[in-house]
């Protein structure tokens, strides 16, 4: 393939990434993502106030959403949206529609989009297994523990696990910075929003990033402990992080606040579903 063919192929891929139908599917992905975060928050809030509920991650949220007579149809819709959201992560990394740039900070953010794409691809695989009826029990298993166990079985796995935990803590701190700076505002088509809508999106965004920052720091701390003690059972995902918060002094209050932040994070994702700048919106 010569340079001209490469450029032509690149233009075709970019045009495909800006396809209106893909854009709709990506926005559906934001809706599904928002529902999953909202479910996680509501269920954690119920745990905090002692009215039932359970501490779940996104996989558990997906199981909850599909636990009704229309579950299979809901699951299919969720899978379409989540698959498109995974593609959107790659689009953001490759084509940089949010203008993150190619300096160190920009490349780091674009790498995070690749990680997001892979994470949601794994969630899609889990959802497909639910669809064919082979993995509903697996929803009760903590994937972070399995990942930590695999990592700890490798040479220098304890230090790799500690390093992963430190990375998660740094990611949590970055979430706090984002909550303060509200840099997400530049990724929304704010000219299409009313002042009230802009204020609401900013508020739920700040709360959502703060809540996710808390959980990332907890996840990182638990990974560090798992690495230091070579014990994968000490590593946990979102659900375990919620229970860790509950076990602390004033744990019900702390978990309740973080749960409300996750509800806000879900609402913020819905704002992205409507107003996010995408490849199609740039045309």
C-alpha positions in Angstrom: 0.0 0.0 0.0 1.5 3.3 -1.1 1.0 6.7 0.7 -1.9 7.6 -1.4 -3.8 4.4 -0.7 -3.0 4.8 3.0 -4.5 8.3 3.0 -7.6 7.1 1.1 -8.0 4.3 3.6 -7.6 6.8 6.5 -10.3 9.1 5.0 -12.7 6.1 4.6 -12.2 5.0 8.2 -12.7 8.6 9.4 -15.9 8.8 7.4 -17.1 5.5 8.9 -16.4 6.9 12.4 -18.6 9.9 11.6 -21.5 7.7 10.3 -24.8 9.1 11.8 -25.9 5.6 12.7 -22.7 4.9 14.6 -23.1 8.3 16.3 -26.6 7.3 17.5 -25.3 4.0 18.8 -22.5 5.8 20.6 -25.0 8.1 22.3 -27.0 5.0 23.2 -23.8 3.7 24.8 -23.7 6.9 27.0 -27.3 6.2 28.0 -26.6 2.6 29.0 -23.4 3.7 30.8 -25.4 6.2 32.7 -28.1 3.6 33.6 -25.4 1.3 34.9 -23.8 4.0 37.1 -27.2 5.0 38.3 -28.1 1.5 39.3 -24.8 1.1 41.1 -25.5 4.3 43.0 -29.1 3.5 43.9 -28.3 0.0 45.1 -25.3 1.3 47.1 -27.5 4.0 48.6 -30.0 1.3 49.7 -27.1 -0.5 51.4 -26.1 2.8 53.1 -29.5 3.5 54.6 -30.2 -0.2 55.4 -33.1 -0.8 53.1 -31.7 -3.7 51.2 -29.8 -3.2 48.0 -26.3 -4.6 47.2 -22.9 -3.3 46.3 -22.3 -4.1 42.6 -20.1 -3.2 39.8 -21.1 -2.5 36.2 -21.6 -6.2 35.6 -24.0 -6.5 38.5 -25.7 -3.4 37.2 -26.2 -5.0 33.9 -27.7 -8.1 35.5 -30.0 -5.9 37.5 -31.2 -4.0 34.4 -32.0 -7.3 32.7 -33.8 -9.0 35.6 -37.3 -8.4 34.3 -39.7 -10.0 31.8 -38.2 -7.9 29.0 -34.7 -8.7 30.1 -33.4 -10.2 26.8 -34.6 -7.3 24.7 -33.2 -4.9 27.2 -29.9 -6.8 27.2 -29.7 -6.7 23.4 -30.2 -2.9 23.4 -27.6 -2.6 26.2 -25.1 -4.7 24.2 -25.5 -2.6 21.1 -24.9 0.6 23.1 -22.0 -0.7 25.1 -20.3 -2.1 21.9 -20.6 1.3 20.2 -19.3 3.0 23.4 -16.3 0.7 23.2 -15.7 1.7 19.6 -16.1 5.3 20.6 -13.2 4.9 23.0 -11.0 3.8 20.1 -12.3 6.7 17.9 -11.4 9.2 20.7 -7.9 7.7 21.0 -7.2 7.6 17.2 -8.9 10.6 15.8 -8.8 12.8 18.8 -12.2 14.6 18.3 -11.8 16.1 21.7 -8.5 17.7 20.8 -6.4 16.2 23.6 -3.3 16.6 21.5 -0.1 14.7 21.2 1.9 16.0 24.2 2.5 13.8 27.2 -0.8 14.7 28.9 -2.8 14.3 25.8 -1.3 10.9 24.9 -2.0 9.8 28.5 -5.7 10.7 28.2 -5.9 9.0 24.8 -4.4 5.9 26.3 -7.1 6.0 28.9 -9.7 6.0 26.1 -8.1 2.8 24.8 -8.4 1.3 28.3 -12.0 2.3 28.4 -12.6 0.7 25.0 -11.1 -2.6 26.3 -13.0 -2.5 29.6 -16.3 -2.0 27.8 -15.5 -4.7 25.3 -15.0 -7.1 28.2 -18.4 -5.9 29.6 -19.9 -6.6 26.2 -18.5 -10.1 26.3 -20.0 -10.7 29.7 -23.3 -9.4 28.5 -23.2 -11.7 25.5 -22.6 -14.6 27.9 -25.6 -13.5 29.8 -27.6 -13.4 26.6 -26.8 -17.1 25.9 -27.4 -18.0 29.5 -23.9 -19.1 30.4 -22.6 -16.5 32.9 -25.3 -15.2 35.2 -23.5 -16.8 38.2 -20.3 -15.1 37.1 -21.9 -11.7 38.0 -21.3 -12.5 41.6 -17.5 -12.9 41.1 -15.2 -10.0 41.5 -13.2 -9.6 38.2 -10.6 -7.5 39.9 -9.7 -10.4 42.2 -9.3 -12.7 39.3 -7.1 -10.2 37.5 -5.0 -9.7 40.6 -4.7 -13.4 41.1 -3.4 -13.7 37.5 -1.0 -10.9 38.0 0.3 -12.2 41.3 1.1 -15.6 39.6 3.6 -13.8 37.4 7.3 -13.1 38.2 7.4 -9.9 40.3 3.6 -10.1 40.3 3.5 -8.6 43.8 5.3 -5.4 42.7 3.3 -5.3 39.5 0.1 -5.4 41.5 1.4 -2.7 43.8 2.2 -0.6 40.7 -1.3 -1.1 39.4 -2.7 0.0 42.7 -0.6 3.1 42.7 -1.8 3.8 39.1 -5.4 3.5 40.2 -4.8 5.9 43.1 -3.2 8.4 40.7 -6.2 7.9 38.5 -8.5 8.7 41.4 -6.5 11.9 42.2 -6.9 12.9 38.5 -10.7 12.4 38.9 -10.6 14.9 41.8 -8.7 17.4 39.6 -11.3 17.0 36.9 -14.1 17.5 39.4 -12.5 20.8 40.4 -11.5 22.0 36.9 -14.6 20.7 35.2 -12.6 20.2 32.0 -15.4 17.9 30.7 -17.3 21.1 29.8 -15.2 21.5 26.6 -16.4 18.1 25.4 -20.1 19.2 25.4 -21.9 21.2 22.7 -22.6 23.9 25.3 -23.9 26.3 22.6 -26.9 24.0 22.3 -27.6 24.0 26.1 -29.6 26.5 28.1 -27.9 28.1 31.1 -29.9 25.9 33.4 -28.8 22.8 31.5 -25.1 23.9 31.5 -25.3 24.5 35.3 -27.0 21.1 35.9 -24.4 19.2 33.7 -21.6 20.9 35.5 -23.0 20.1 38.9 -23.6 16.4 38.3 -20.3 16.1 36.5 -18.3 17.5 39.4 -20.1 15.3 41.8 -19.7 12.2 39.6 -16.0 12.7 39.1 -15.5 13.2 42.8 -17.4 10.0 43.7 -15.5 8.0 41.1 -12.3 9.5 42.4 -13.0 8.2 45.9 -13.7 4.7 44.6 -10.5 4.7 42.4 -8.4 5.6 45.4 -10.0 2.8 47.4 -9.6 0.4 44.5 -5.9 1.4 44.3 -5.4 1.0 48.0 -6.9 -2.5 48.0 -4.7 -3.5 45.1 -1.6 -2.2 46.9 -2.6 -4.3 49.9 -3.2 -7.3 47.7 0.3 -6.9 46.2 2.1 -6.3 49.5 0.5 -9.4 51.1 0.4 -11.5 47.9 -3.3 -12.0 48.6 -5.6 -11.5 45.7 -8.7 -11.7 47.9 -7.8 -8.3 49.3 -8.3 -6.7 45.8 -11.8 -5.6 44.9 -13.8 -3.8 42.2 -16.5 -1.2 42.7 -18.7 -3.5 44.8 -15.9 -4.2 47.2 -14.9 -0.6 47.3 -18.4 0.3 48.4 -18.3 -2.2 51.2 -14.9 -1.0 52.3 -16.3 2.5 52.6 -19.3 1.1 54.6 -16.8 -0.5 57.1 -15.1 2.8 57.9 -16.1 5.2 60.7 -19.3 7.0 59.6 -19.4 4.4 56.9 -23.1 4.7 56.1 -22.8 8.4 55.6 -19.6 8.0 53.5 -21.2 5.3 51.3 -24.4 7.3 51.0 -22.5 10.4 49.7 -20.5 8.3 47.2 -23.6 6.5 46.1 -25.3 9.8 45.4 -22.3 10.9 43.5 -22.6 7.7 41.3 -26.2 8.6 40.6 -24.9 12.1 39.6 -22.3 10.3 37.4 -25.1 8.5 35.7 -27.0 11.7 35.0 -23.8 13.2 33.7 -23.5 10.4 31.2 -27.0 11.1 30.0 -25.9 14.7 29.4 -23.1 13.3 27.2 -25.7 11.2 25.4 -27.4 14.4 24.3 -24.7 17.0 24.0 -21.3 15.2 23.6 -19.1 16.4 20.7 -18.7 13.4 18.4 -17.2 12.8 15.0 -20.6 13.2 13.4 -21.3 16.5 15.3 -18.0 17.9 13.9 -19.1 17.5 10.3 
